[in-house]
């Protein structure tokens, strides 16, 4: 049973990876843009235009988990951040080849 749980990927994490793959290696996205796009996939007719705000924290949390796993990079001013200590405006991108 634990094997099944480990194989399941959070839908927000999948959305982050899918959006970054669609953007390409030379592009980055803001967590807000990712949250807005993900919210549109979940939107119901009764939802407010600010629905994306509900998903922003999940995007940030999943981004950090993906960055720690080496699947994405979190950057500030174009440079990867220290994952244990960062704040401010950040962007997400696929890892750059060394």
C-alpha positions as CSV (number, residue, x, y, z in Angstrom):
1,X,0.0,0.0,0.0
2,X,2.8,2.4,0.7
3,X,4.2,1.8,-2.7
4,X,1.0,3.1,-4.3
5,X,1.2,6.2,-2.2
6,X,4.8,6.9,-3.2
7,X,3.9,6.5,-6.9
8,X,1.1,9.0,-6.8
9,X,2.1,12.5,-7.7
10,X,0.2,15.5,-6.4
11,X,-1.9,17.1,-9.1
12,X,-0.4,20.5,-8.3
13,X,3.1,19.1,-8.8
14,X,2.0,17.6,-12.1
15,X,0.6,20.9,-13.2
16,X,3.9,22.7,-12.3
17,X,5.9,20.2,-14.3
18,X,3.5,20.2,-17.2
19,X,3.5,24.0,-17.4
20,X,7.3,24.3,-17.2
21,X,7.7,21.6,-19.9
22,X,5.3,23.5,-22.1
23,X,7.1,26.8,-21.5
24,X,10.5,25.3,-22.5
25,X,14.0,25.1,-21.0
26,X,14.8,28.8,-21.5
27,X,11.6,30.1,-19.8
28,X,10.5,30.5,-16.2
29,X,7.1,31.0,-14.6
30,X,5.9,32.7,-11.5
31,X,4.1,30.7,-8.9
32,X,1.1,33.0,-9.4
33,X,0.9,32.2,-13.1
34,X,1.0,28.4,-12.3
35,X,-1.7,28.9,-9.7
36,X,-3.9,30.8,-12.1
37,X,-3.5,28.1,-14.8
38,X,-4.2,25.3,-12.4
39,X,-7.3,27.1,-11.0
40,X,-8.7,27.3,-14.5
41,X,-8.6,23.5,-14.7
42,X,-10.6,23.3,-11.5
43,X,-13.0,26.2,-12.1
44,X,-16.8,25.8,-11.5
45,X,-19.3,28.2,-12.8
46,X,-19.9,29.6,-9.2
47,X,-16.2,30.3,-8.6
48,X,-14.9,33.8,-8.2
49,X,-12.2,35.3,-10.5
50,X,-9.8,35.1,-7.5
51,X,-10.0,31.3,-7.4
52,X,-6.3,31.0,-8.1
53,X,-5.5,32.4,-4.7
54,X,-6.8,29.2,-3.2
55,X,-4.1,27.2,-5.0
56,X,-1.1,29.6,-4.5
57,X,0.1,28.1,-1.2
58,X,-0.1,24.6,-2.7
59,X,1.9,25.7,-5.7
60,X,4.6,27.2,-3.4
61,X,4.7,24.0,-1.3
62,X,4.9,21.7,-4.2
63,X,7.5,23.9,-5.9
64,X,9.7,23.6,-2.9
65,X,9.3,19.8,-2.8
66,X,10.0,19.5,-6.5
67,X,13.1,21.8,-6.2
68,X,14.4,19.7,-3.3
69,X,14.0,16.6,-5.5
70,X,16.0,18.3,-8.3
71,X,13.1,18.3,-10.7
72,X,12.8,22.1,-10.9
73,X,14.7,25.2,-9.8
74,X,13.4,28.1,-7.8
75,X,15.1,31.3,-8.9
76,X,15.4,34.9,-7.7
77,X,16.8,37.4,-10.2
78,X,17.7,34.6,-12.5
79,X,19.9,32.7,-10.0
80,X,18.9,29.5,-8.0
81,X,17.9,30.3,-4.4
82,X,19.1,28.6,-1.2
83,X,16.1,26.3,-0.6
84,X,16.5,26.5,3.1
85,X,16.4,30.3,3.3
86,X,14.7,32.4,0.6
87,X,12.0,35.0,0.4
88,X,10.7,37.6,-2.0
89,X,9.7,37.3,-5.7
90,X,10.7,34.0,-7.2
91,X,10.3,32.2,-10.4
92,X,10.2,28.5,-11.4
93,X,12.1,26.8,-14.2
94,X,13.4,23.5,-15.3
95,X,16.9,22.6,-14.2
96,X,19.7,24.0,-16.3
97,X,22.3,21.5,-17.6
98,X,25.7,22.0,-16.0
